[in-house]
Amino acid sequence: MDQELELTELTGTVNTIIYKNEENGYTVLRMTDENGEVVTVVGCFPFASAGESLVLSGAWTTHPVHGRQFKAEFSQRLLPTTANAIFGFLSGGAIKGVGPATAAMIVGEFGDQTLEVLENEPDKLSRIRGISASKAQQISKSFRQQLGMRRLMDFVCSFGLRPILAMRMYKFYGDSALELLHSNPYVLAADHIGGSFREADYLANELGMDLNSPVRIEAAILFELAHNAGNGHCFIPREKLAAVTSELIGVPAEAVDESTKELIASGRISFEEIAGCRACYLPSLYEAEVKTAKRLSRMAKRRFDDETELSSLIERLEKQTGLHYAPLQRETLALALQNQLLVITGGPGTGKTTSIRAILALFDSLGLKTLLTAPTGRAAKRMTELTGCEAATIHRLLEAKFAEDGETVVFAKTERDVLDCDAVILDESSMVDITLMSALLEAMPPDARLIMVGDADQLPSVGPGDVFSAIIRSGAVKTVRLTEIFRQKADSRIVRNAHMINRGEHPNLSENTGDFFRLRRLQAAGTVETVTELCAVRLPGRMHIPPEDIQVLTPNRRGELGTANLNKQLQAALNPPAPEKKEKAFGDVVFREGDRVMQIRNNYDLLWKNKEGTAYGSGIFNGDIGKLLQIDPENETLTVDYDGHLATYSFDMLLELEHAWAMTVHKAQGSEYRAVVLVLNPASQLLLTRSVLYTAVTRAKELLILVGDDETAYAMIDQYRATRRYNALRVRLRKACGIDA
């Protein structure tokens, strides 16, 4: 609010909602003030409905397009009290399942007491024709939920905090959310709520919590551990934890260390001196790392005394597959036969897929039941296409779901109910974090073999740990390094340039031949225009590559060349508005039927069915890409098709979706696309690294077009920085296998 604008009070009743943003609560509405004048009001009024009364504090402003309007800074929302106002409130769609006709019958029966009945005496609703006892309870539940949400929303907004935090708090904690916020404001900074520590700390301070309170210090310590887990670290050295927490909340490091001692004593932090560090872990990550090291070291020592004549077996496999295995591939098959645990690593074109097929055929010939898995849906789908055998994501394989608390992930497949298999082949292993690796190992039968395949030079996992690299660097596990580029891939400039990039060499980007092209653009506007034209016109028209086979990649999320803006431009070009296409505005984004969208967080409980309605399941996972089929405004839902799995979202779940014509390189890990358009212009130095460029180039199968600045590409190649992640898996493996650290 501009300081020169004097705050005034305005009271009135809402007539209509012109615009509402479910994400941040911003609303434009028309209301009748005390003088009977209809005025326009803008402000934060989540779930505002026609018929309710508002007492507002703000100022009159003049919008250049929409004219005079009242900009509300603070609001008090009052439910209607008269029969006429209550009818307007209910008929405006405030409660699901109650339209104008039902509202008229309910208000006609109960008059001014309608809302009292809805909240406290719902059984009386079944007197009305057409309202069954169960529907009466549903109507009452919807009304009571809205009351609880409104109270929580008013509380959160009164402190200037984001309304979305209240929405998430209510989703997880229901009517107890308000009491919980009073007792522990730092719950706002939990992962499943999504608030920053600053927001939680501000609320705690406003509620009178002492700045030196142990509750505050402990919350800050746990926040730092969780925040750094999101940056890939399994633990933080105790001294560093004290320093960063001290800087975060402005208390002495000694006080932080004292609280750390209490957290260790209570079991809320796991502590161990290892790898030269006084390591502080979140207990779940400590348990995952210790269990992973224990299981992997046991598997690494296990040898199978197989009497199979390998040479004759390989000859039979070659006849079956029509392939002639190179010496290193024969060695790989021998190691897969003899060892319970084997790692295969190599860059593009070096035969990782051929090795997977050969090992799968080998295990089949031995009568072993083999499961194929990968970290993401796209990677699992590609694995299925390349092998001809069904592959599943690790989450689906382990039957992941949310626990009753709605935030903890649990797996149905554990050591108490193991997978039915003799072997597991895991592709894209570099993407697997320590938690998922631990869960997979726990669910495997004790004697089952594990083949881990991946490219150790790609970006590490998004989650904590550096599992694949740590296993290889430990020297404790049999590892095959594929380095030779196979003849059928040797002519690919994508493959050749990827290997040059990985070695730190500068490819000739001006050589626009084969499957690798560079279009030099130095200005952001020209880059966006070129990318849009490539996807909408040039590649479909000249090279007959349809838009659905083209993926735009960029290191950034923000800015003119970030995913948000690129997706907005690509949507306008590839899926423009049309009378027959329904739309749903959500924040600054407009979802439209026909859009390409991506799930951006794991949702283990989201139900899906196939198109025929004959198969059902649950779970849509981070990185899954689909097509928005249908928007249903009446039921406030939209349906997305994920490769034949139809999932339905309510409008309040749209935070889980974003457009996917353009995505970050990190999100593209584990996927392969027929054509990749890679956007490269100056950005954050943290994003412009060799591993980011290498990962982006290796996503392209048939065509790579780099749009941007050569100097940026060369700077990325020169920016080689081994990602330092605090984890002790390598040390634990070496120690368990008797190798000197």
Secondary structure by P-SEA (a helix, b strand, c coil): ccccbbbbbbbbccccccccccccccccccccccccbbbbbbcccccccccbbbbbbbbbbbbccccbbbbbcbbbbbccccaaaaaaaaaccccccccaaaaaaaaaacccaaaaaaccccccccccccccaaaaaaaaaaaaaaaaaaaaaaaaaaacccaaaaaaaaaccccaaaaaaaacccccccccccccaaaaaaaaaaaccccccaaaaaaaaaaaaaaaaaaccccccaaaaaaaaaaaccccaaaaaaaaaaaaaaccbbbbbccccccccaaaaaaaaaaaaaaaaaaaacccccccaaaaaaaaaaaaacccccaaaaaaaaaaacccbbbbbbcccccaaaaaaaaaaaaaaaccbbbbbcccaaaaaaaaaaccbbbbcccccccccccccccbbbbcccccccccccbbbbcccccccaaaaaaaaaaccccbbbbbbccccccccccccaaaaaaaaccccbbbbbccccccccccaaaaaaaaaaaccccccccccccbbbbbbccaaaaaaaaaaaaccccccccccccccbbbbbccccccccaaaaaaaaaaacccccccbbbbbcccccccccccccccccccccccccccccbbbbbbccccccccccccccccbbbbbcccbbbbbccccccccccccccccccccccccccccccccccccccccaaaaaaaaaccccbbbbcccaaaaaaaaaccccccccccaaaaaaaaacccc
